[in-house]
Amino acid sequence: MQTSVQTAAARPGRPLYRARVKTRQVRQQLAVAGAELGLTNAVLGDKLPDSVKRSRDVQRALSQNVAIEGKVLEAADELQVVTELLEEEVAERERLERELASRPAG
């Protein structure tokens, strides 16, 4: 049987829980955006005529797209680390709350 403290720890309304869920969602969105950018870059690289690709502005734009793709994927990886840290914090908090709930009142 769960105590009210344990039940409260598992509730989605808790800030740590919400932060953990939100970081997962944002990481997934960033991963998708990075994959879409990669696909876009590949298509542009393959389909643009060489005469267009030689344009300095187009070269700069393609280069910036590749750099942005890298930044998006890096941000997704960093959010994964943050998510793992939040999961550790949630687990530690739940452990401490269980410990407190098991102590006799006094």
QUIVEN-V407376 format. One line per field, one symbol per residue. ss: DSSP state (H for helix, E for strand, L for the rest). burial: # if it has 24 or more other C-alpha atoms within 12 Angstrom, else .. A space follows every 50 residues. Layout:
ss->???
burial->???
This chain:
ss->LLLHHHHHHHLLLLHHHHHHHHHHHHHHHHHHHHHHHHHHHHHHHHHLLH HHHLLHHHHHHHHHHHHHHHHHHHHHHHHHHHHHHHHHHHHHHHHHHHHH HHLLLL
burial->........#......##.###.##.##..##.##..##..#......... ...........#..##..#..##.##..##..#..#...#...#...... ......
